Amino acid sequence: MARMTPTPTASSAAPWPAQLGIVPTRLRRLLGNVWLQRALLAAVIVWAFWDGIWAGVPRNDQVFYLHHVSRFDSLWDILSHSPSWNRTMPANGGDLILYRPILYLLLGTFYYLFRYNFVAWQIAGLCLHVLVALGLHLLLLQGRLKHTLFPLVIALLFATAYLASELVLWNHIVGYVLFCALEVYAVYFFLRYLQSDRGVFLALCGALSLVAEFTYEAGAIVNLLLAATLFARSFSLTQSDRKIDRRSALLFLLAALLLPTASVIDLRARGLVFSPHLHGMEASRMILLAGEAAFRQIGFWLSAWLAPTVYRVFPASRAVSLVSGAGPTGLTLLNLVALALLVAAGVGGFRRFRHSNVSKREPEFALALCMLFLFGYSMMIAIGRTLARGFEYVLSNIYYSYVVYLTVCVAIALAAAVGRTRAAPAAIDSLRDPHPANLGAGPVQTARLSWVGAGLLAALTVLTIANALGVRAIARQFRYEYAAPRQELVDHVLAWRAHVGDRTQRYFVVSPTCRGNEPLVWFTEEGLRRNFVWRPPVTLADALWPDWSANLNAARIHVPPDSVDEIRCDKPITGR
């Protein structure tokens, strides 16, 4: 099979965009070290999310989850009876149609390991986020951006995205971060297969993508697109290699169908029935409205990423984003100037790319696939959520943007990786790094820094700083404004539980001095465990420790007054 000629050396003319991101020699050698870039990437993430480590108190859906799973103690019981794994969650705490076994197994494992140590939950989620960012950085290093600063800056822009920070700060939904980690490395191995034709890379890609699909249903779309890529690529291969790619494409297609098939079988095995909900309209009208909503959602997510200073995120049981009512600040103006510079440099760079000797077919194909996934993902949310609950629901579930931003960055990485010079062979797999083990430690091309490269780097750097400052601010707000009183309550209840030990017939009531024990008006009777005769109103402590709550159990059993202890938060914790 035809292979690519070696890439240009330092003394030869480097095609655009390999000329971008050139810096002075000493700084270039320092920042060109890949391991230093990785350390810097991880350090910035930890800095931005630092206060979020102490902001992990349960909120919203996690309260439902802990209420139901708290009756189990052993790992086997937790996993085998995991809420939603068995589709036992109530309608206001889960969806019957959703089948995400890996996600629920992850939550069950975290509960077994960490219980009510929510700092540990947060650290685990943050580590997964770092893993995603490092995977994206690795993917960006595979193409023409390899010897530039763009892989680092783009990875930082993703890792510190303001709206997407909710997915990292709320540890209950960290399963989506696991999905992203699995998929970004699956795409990396898929790219390595296209570059080398080594079957082990395709096998690794298939395994990771299959696990990702059973973590989050959007993985089925990824498998469909991988199958389409292999099938399209097969037309440029020899007869023997064509069969390999087409058989592999069939396997990825079958993998895409595996999740919905398993979900339907599981539903029927449990005696449950699901009928599609068309929101009271014809299917064609629903699709049109969902399409319109999908484009609106994408526009909202991207605008908040590129102009984070225009928006403000408020800490609540679900973080809510609104357009900031405050007047323009210096950072806001700098953000808008950077956005204008990004547009101008992007237009200039696109014109240079169109007139370069880089083939356009492969990058355009890669971009088209990523945009198809992005639209499919947004349609999935529009049909499942927006049409039923309104566009405001998207504003209160800003963590959806995480996958969007990762998709855009992956699109950039793939477009830069699959482009080839016209002098190279025509096959889509002909792009091959002659030194695959060299991940960026070598010298950078010494071409002159163009205004396009300088403009893009400057704009992306400013946007990264604006996003990172926003993340740090909302993490601090969650820690001190939202989580602090609730964490104080958790600490006092845990201290009481440690004091009474395994003694039965001991119950608690919470003093008004505990500010974090507010009534949960959204925790209705349907959300309580079945067959326990518990009734609302339910406070946070009641929901998390229902078996020891005097308020809940007084309705079904006689609770002697001398078996009730009052938990007060105005007294120091003496020990556990």
VEXDRENPA-581968 format. One record per residue (C-alpha): y, z, x; residue number from 0. Coordinates in steps of 0.2 Angstrom, whole numbers, plus 5000, padded with zeros to 4 digits. Layout:
R north   up east resi
R     Y    Z    X  NUM
...
***
This chain:
R north   up east resi
R  5000 5000 5000    0
R  5017 4996 5006    1
R  5027 5010 5014    2
R  5045 5013 5017    3
R  5054 5009 5034    4
R  5060 5025 5043    5
R  5077 5032 5037    6
R  5093 5028 5047    7
R  5095 5038 5063    8
R  5111 5048 5067    9
R  5118 5033 5076   10
R  5115 5021 5062   11
R  5125 5018 5047   12
R  5120 5030 5033   13
R  5120 5023 5015   14
R  5130 5032 5002   15
R  5128 5046 4997   16
R  5120 5051 5014   17
R  5138 5051 5021   18
R  5143 5065 5010   19
R  5145 5083 5014   20
R  5149 5081 5032   21
R  5156 5097 5041   22
R  5162 5101 5058   23
R  5148 5102 5071   24
R  5146 5121 5073   25
R  5147 5125 5055   26
R  5136 5110 5051   27
R  5122 5117 5063   28
R  5124 5134 5055   29
R  5124 5129 5037   30
R  5111 5115 5040   31
R  5098 5128 5043   32
R  5087 5128 5027   33
R  5081 5146 5028   34
R  5099 5152 5030   35
R  5104 5141 5015   36
R  5089 5150 5005   37
R  5095 5167 5011   38
R  5113 5163 5006   39
R  5107 5156 4989   40
R  5097 5172 4985   41
R  5111 5184 4991   42
R  5124 5176 4980   43
R  5112 5177 4965   44
R  5109 5196 4968   45
R  5128 5198 4971   46
R  5132 5190 4954   47
R  5119 5199 4944   48
R  5119 5215 4953   49
R  5126 5226 4939   50
R  5114 5217 4927   51
R  5100 5227 4936   52
R  5105 5242 4926   53
R  5109 5233 4910   54
R  5091 5231 4904   55
R  5090 5242 4889   56
R  5080 5234 4874   57
R  5090 5224 4862   58
R  5086 5213 4847   59
R  5069 5205 4847   60
R  5064 5216 4861   61
R  5066 5231 4850   62
R  5053 5224 4838   63
R  5041 5220 4852   64
R  5042 5237 4859   65
R  5040 5245 4842   66
R  5024 5236 4839   67
R  5016 5236 4857   68
R  5020 5254 4860   69
R  5004 5260 4851   70
R  4993 5252 4865   71
R  4990 5260 4882   72
R  4977 5250 4892   73
R  4980 5233 4899   74
R  4966 5226 4889   75
R  4973 5233 4872   76
R  4991 5227 4876   77
R  4986 5210 4881   78
R  4972 5207 4867   79
R  4983 5214 4854   80
R  4999 5208 4860   81
R  5012 5205 4846   82
R  5015 5186 4843   83
R  4999 5182 4854   84
R  4990 5186 4838   85
R  5005 5180 4827   86
R  5007 5198 4820   87
R  5026 5199 4822   88
R  5036 5200 4807   89
R  5047 5185 4801   90
R  5063 5193 4808   91
R  5055 5197 4825   92
R  5045 5181 4828   93
R  5040 5164 4822   94
R  5023 5160 4815   95
R  5023 5143 4822   96
R  5027 5147 4840   97
R  5012 5148 4851   98
R  5016 5154 4868   99
R  5001 5163 4875  100
R  5007 5164 4893  101
R  5024 5170 4888  102
R  5017 5184 4878  103
R  5004 5189 4892  104
R  5019 5190 4904  105
R  5028 5202 4892  106
R  5012 5212 4890  107
R  5009 5213 4908  108
R  5027 5219 4911  109
R  5025 5232 4898  110
R  5009 5239 4906  111
R  5017 5239 4923  112
R  5035 5245 4919  113
R  5034 5253 4901  114
R  5052 5260 4898  115
R  5058 5257 4916  116
R  5070 5244 4912  117
R  5077 5242 4929  118
R  5060 5236 4935  119
R  5060 5224 4920  120
R  5077 5217 4926  121
R  5072 5216 4944  122
R  5056 5206 4939  123
R  5067 5194 4929  124
R  5079 5192 4943  125
R  5066 5188 4955  126
R  5059 5174 4944  127
R  5077 5167 4943  128
R  5078 5167 4962  129
R  5062 5158 4962  130
R  5068 5144 4950  131
R  5084 5142 4961  132
R  5074 5141 4977  133
R  5063 5128 4969  134
R  5078 5118 4963  135
R  5085 5119 4981  136
R  5068 5113 4988  137
R  5068 5098 4976  138
R  5086 5093 4980  139
R  5081 5093 4999  140
R  5068 5079 4996  141
R  5081 5064 4994  142
R  5097 5057 5001  143
R  5106 5074 4999  144
R  5095 5082 5012  145
R  5107 5082 5026  146
R  5122 5087 5016  147
R  5128 5103 5008  148
R  5125 5097 4991  149
R  5108 5105 4989  150
R  5115 5122 4992  151
R  5131 5120 4981  152
R  5121 5112 4967  153
R  5108 5126 4967  154
R  5122 5139 4967  155
R  5131 5131 4953  156
R  5115 5132 4943  157
R  5110 5149 4948  158
R  5127 5157 4943  159
R  5130 5147 4927  160
R  5140 5158 4916  161
R  5132 5155 4899  162
R  5114 5154 4906  163
R  5116 5171 4914  164
R  5110 5178 4897  165
R  5092 5172 4900  166
R  5092 5182 4916  167
R  5101 5198 4910  168
R  5090 5199 4894  169
R  5073 5203 4902  170
R  5064 5201 4885  171
R  5066 5182 4886  172
R  5061 5180 4905  173
R  5046 5170 4899  174
R  5058 5155 4898  175
R  5063 5158 4916  176
R  5044 5158 4921  177
R  5043 5141 4911  178
R  5057 5134 4922  179
R  5049 5140 4938  180
R  5033 5132 4934  181
R  5041 5116 4929  182
R  5053 5114 4944  183
R  5038 5116 4956  184
R  5028 5104 4945  185
R  5041 5091 4947  186
R  5042 5094 4966  187
R  5024 5091 4968  188
R  5025 5076 4956  189
R  5038 5069 4968  190
R  5028 5073 4983  191
R  5014 5063 4975  192
R  5025 5048 4972  193
R  5030 5049 4990  194
R  5013 5051 4998  195
R  4999 5046 4985  196
R  4990 5062 4989  197
R  4980 5068 4975  198
R  4982 5086 4978  199
R  5000 5085 4974  200
R  4996 5077 4957  201
R  4983 5091 4954  202
R  4995 5105 4958  203
R  5008 5096 4947  204
R  4996 5095 4932  205
R  4990 5113 4934  206
R  5008 5120 4934  207
R  5014 5109 4920  208
R  4999 5114 4909  209
R  5003 5132 4912  210
R  5021 5129 4908  211
R  5017 5120 4892  212
R  5007 5136 4886  213
R  5022 5146 4891  214
R  5035 5136 4881  215
R  5032 5121 4870  216
R  5045 5111 4879  217
R  5032 5108 4892  218
R  5023 5096 4881  219
R  5039 5085 4882  220
R  5038 5086 4901  221
R  5019 5081 4901  222
R  5023 5066 4890  223
R  5037 5060 4902  224
R  5026 5063 4917  225
R  5013 5052 4909  226
R  5026 5038 4905  227
R  5031 5039 4923  228
R  5014 5036 4930  229
R  5010 5022 4917  230
R  5026 5013 4922  231
R  5023 5015 4940  232
R  5006 5008 4939  233
R  5013 4990 4936  234
R  5019 4990 4954  235
R  5003 4995 4962  236
R  4987 4987 4968  237
R  4972 4985 4956  238
R  4963 5001 4963  239
R  4978 5012 4963  240
R  4984 5006 4946  241
R  4968 5013 4939  242
R  4971 5030 4947  243
R  4989 5031 4940  244
R  4984 5025 4922  245
R  4969 5038 4922  246
R  4981 5051 4927  247
R  4994 5046 4914  248
R  4980 5048 4901  249
R  4976 5066 4907  250
R  4995 5071 4906  251
R  4995 5063 4889  252
R  4980 5073 4883  253
R  4988 5089 4891  254
R  5004 5086 4880  255
R  4993 5086 4865  256
R  4983 5101 4870  257
R  4996 5114 4865  258
R  4999 5108 4847  259
R  4980 5106 4845  260
R  4977 5123 4851  261
R  4991 5131 4840  262
R  4984 5123 4824  263
R  4966 5128 4828  264
R  4972 5146 4832  265
R  4982 5146 4815  266
R  4967 5141 4805  267
R  4955 5153 4814  268
R  4967 5167 4809  269
R  4967 5161 4791  270
R  4986 5157 4792  271
R  4994 5141 4785  272
R  5010 5133 4791  273
R  5019 5119 4782  274
R  5034 5110 4790  275
R  5051 5116 4784  276
R  5062 5101 4780  277
R  5077 5113 4776  278
R  5078 5106 4758  279
R  5081 5088 4763  280
R  5073 5072 4766  281
R  5065 5069 4783  282
R  5076 5055 4788  283
R  5092 5065 4783  284
R  5086 5080 4793  285
R  5083 5070 4809  286
R  5100 5062 4807  287
R  5108 5079 4805  288
R  5098 5086 4819  289
R  5103 5072 4831  290
R  5121 5075 4827  291
R  5118 5094 4830  292
R  5109 5090 4846  293
R  5124 5081 4854  294
R  5136 5094 4849  295
R  5125 5107 4857  296
R  5124 5097 4873  297
R  5142 5095 4873  298
R  5145 5114 4871  299
R  5133 5119 4884  300
R  5140 5107 4897  301
R  5158 5111 4893  302
R  5155 5129 4896  303
R  5146 5125 4912  304
R  5160 5115 4919  305
R  5175 5125 4911  306
R  5168 5143 4911  307
R  5185 5151 4912  308
R  5189 5143 4895  309
R  5175 5153 4887  310
R  5171 5172 4886  311
R  5155 5180 4883  312
R  5154 5197 4874  313
R  5140 5209 4877  314
R  5130 5213 4861  315
R  5112 5213 4855  316
R  5113 5195 4858  317
R  5127 5189 4870  318
R  5140 5179 4860  319
R  5151 5166 4867  320
R  5168 5161 4860  321
R  5183 5151 4867  322
R  5194 5164 4876  323
R  5210 5169 4866  324
R  5219 5174 4882  325
R  5232 5163 4889  326
R  5229 5152 4904  327
R  5226 5161 4921  328
R  5227 5156 4939  329
R  5208 5154 4939  330
R  5208 5144 4923  331
R  5221 5132 4930  332
R  5211 5130 4946  333
R  5195 5127 4935  334
R  5203 5113 4926  335
R  5210 5105 4942  336
R  5192 5106 4949  337
R  5185 5098 4933  338
R  5198 5084 4935  339
R  5194 5082 4953  340
R  5175 5081 4949  341
R  5178 5068 4936  342
R  5189 5057 4948  343
R  5177 5060 4963  344
R  5162 5056 4951  345
R  5169 5040 4946  346
R  5173 5035 4963  347
R  5156 5039 4969  348
R  5148 5030 4955  349
R  5158 5014 4960  350
R  5152 5016 4978  351
R  5134 5018 4972  352
R  5135 5003 4962  353
R  5141 4992 4977  354
R  5129 5001 4989  355
R  5112 4993 4995  356
R  5103 5007 4986  357
R  5091 5000 4972  358
R  5097 5006 4955  359
R  5081 5004 4945  360
R  5072 5020 4951  361
R  5087 5032 4950  362
R  5092 5025 4933  363
R  5074 5027 4927  364
R  5073 5045 4934  365
R  5090 5049 4925  366
R  5084 5041 4909  367
R  5068 5052 4909  368
R  5078 5068 4912  369
R  5091 5063 4898  370
R  5076 5060 4886  371
R  5070 5078 4890  372
R  5087 5085 4887  373
R  5089 5076 4871  374
R  5072 5081 4865  375
R  5075 5099 4870  376
R  5091 5100 4860  377
R  5083 5091 4845  378
R  5069 5104 4845  379
R  5082 5118 4845  380
R  5092 5109 4831  381
R  5077 5107 4820  382
R  5070 5124 4823  383
R  5086 5134 4823  384
R  5103 5125 4820  385
R  5099 5117 4804  386
R  5093 5133 4796  387
R  5105 5145 4803  388
R  5121 5135 4808  389
R  5129 5130 4824  390
R  5135 5148 4826  391
R  5117 5153 4830  392
R  5118 5142 4845  393
R  5134 5152 4850  394
R  5124 5168 4849  395
R  5109 5161 4859  396
R  5118 5155 4874  397
R  5102 5157 4885  398
R  5097 5140 4878  399
R  5109 5132 4891  400
R  5098 5138 4906  401
R  5085 5124 4903  402
R  5100 5111 4900  403
R  5108 5115 4917  404
R  5092 5115 4926  405
R  5088 5098 4919  406
R  5104 5091 4924  407
R  5102 5097 4942  408
R  5084 5091 4942  409
R  5090 5074 4937  410
R  5102 5073 4951  411
R  5088 5078 4963  412
R  5077 5065 4957  413
R  5090 5051 4957  414
R  5094 5055 4975  415
R  5075 5056 4980  416
R  5069 5040 4972  417
R  5083 5028 4977  418
R  5078 5015 4990  419
R  5087 5002 5000  420
R  5084 4984 4995  421
R  5076 4981 5012  422
R  5062 4993 5007  423
R  5047 4988 4998  424
R  5048 4986 4979  425
R  5036 4999 4973  426
R  5043 5015 4965  427
R  5032 5026 4977  428
R  5038 5017 4993  429
R  5051 5031 4996  430
R  5043 5042 5009  431
R  5050 5054 5021  432
R  5043 5050 5039  433
R  5045 5068 5043  434
R  5040 5078 5027  435
R  5039 5094 5036  436
R  5057 5093 5042  437
R  5067 5102 5028  438
R  5084 5100 5034  439
R  5085 5108 5051  440
R  5088 5092 5060  441
R  5105 5084 5064  442
R  5116 5077 5051  443
R  5123 5060 5051  444
R  5140 5059 5059  445
R  5148 5048 5047  446
R  5166 5051 5042  447
R  5168 5063 5027  448
R  5174 5052 5013  449
R  5187 5058 5000  450
R  5173 5056 4987  451
R  5162 5069 4996  452
R  5176 5081 5000  453
R  5181 5080 4982  454
R  5164 5083 4975  455
R  5161 5097 4986  456
R  5177 5106 4983  457
R  5176 5104 4964  458
R  5158 5110 4964  459
R  5162 5125 4975  460
R  5177 5130 4963  461
R  5166 5128 4948  462
R  5152 5139 4956  463
R  5165 5152 4960  464
R  5172 5152 4942  465
R  5154 5153 4935  466
R  5149 5167 4947  467
R  5164 5178 4943  468
R  5160 5176 4925  469
R  5142 5181 4928  470
R  5147 5196 4938  471
R  5160 5201 4924  472
R  5147 5200 4910  473
R  5134 5209 4920  474
R  5146 5223 4923  475
R  5151 5224 4904  476
R  5133 5224 4899  477
R  5130 5238 4911  478
R  5144 5250 4907  479
R  5149 5245 4889  480
R  5133 5240 4881  481
R  5119 5248 4891  482
R  5126 5264 4897  483
R  5125 5274 4881  484
R  5108 5267 4876  485
R  5101 5270 4893  486
R  5107 5288 4892  487
R  5097 5290 4876  488
R  5082 5282 4884  489
R  5083 5294 4898  490
R  5084 5309 4887  491
R  5070 5304 4876  492
R  5059 5300 4891  493
R  5063 5317 4898  494
R  5058 5325 4882  495
R  5042 5315 4881  496
R  5038 5321 4899  497
R  5041 5339 4894  498
R  5030 5340 4879  499
R  5017 5329 4887  500
R  5002 5325 4876  501
R  5004 5339 4864  502
R  5002 5333 4846  503
R  5012 5338 4831  504
R  5029 5337 4841  505
R  5043 5326 4834  506
R  5061 5323 4839  507
R  5077 5321 4830  508
R  5092 5314 4840  509
R  5109 5323 4840  510
R  5125 5314 4836  511
R  5130 5317 4854  512
R  5119 5302 4859  513
R  5131 5288 4856  514
R  5117 5275 4859  515
R  5106 5279 4844  516
R  5115 5269 4832  517
R  5107 5263 4816  518
R  5099 5246 4817  519
R  5104 5238 4801  520
R  5094 5222 4806  521
R  5078 5232 4808  522
R  5072 5230 4790  523
R  5056 5237 4782  524
R  5047 5221 4786  525
R  5050 5224 4805  526
R  5041 5241 4804  527
R  5022 5243 4808  528
R  5011 5240 4794  529
R  5002 5253 4784  530
R  5012 5268 4791  531
R  5023 5270 4776  532
R  5039 5270 4787  533
R  5055 5266 4779  534
R  5073 5262 4785  535
R  5085 5266 4791  536
R  5079 5265 4808  537
R  5089 5270 4824  538
R  5085 5264 4842  539
R  5075 5279 4846  540
R  5065 5278 4830  541
R  5061 5260 4834  542
R  5056 5263 4852  543
R  5046 5279 4849  544
R  5040 5278 4831  545
R  5025 5290 4833  546
R  5036 5304 4838  547
R  5051 5301 4826  548
R  5053 5315 4813  549
R  5064 5303 4803  550
R  5051 5290 4801  551
R  5036 5302 4799  552
R  5043 5314 4787  553
R  5041 5300 4773  554
R  5022 5300 4776  555
R  5016 5317 4783  556
R  5023 5335 4782  557
R  5033 5338 4797  558
R  5034 5357 4800  559
R  5052 5362 4805  560
R  5046 5371 4820  561
R  5038 5356 4827  562
R  5054 5346 4828  563
R  5065 5346 4844  564
R  5083 5340 4844  565
R  5087 5328 4858  566
R  5105 5330 4864  567
R  5114 5319 4876  568
R  5128 5331 4880  569
R  5116 5342 4891  570
R  5110 5336 4908  571
R  5092 5331 4910  572
R  5083 5345 4919  573
R  5068 5335 4924  574
R  5053 5325 4917  575
***
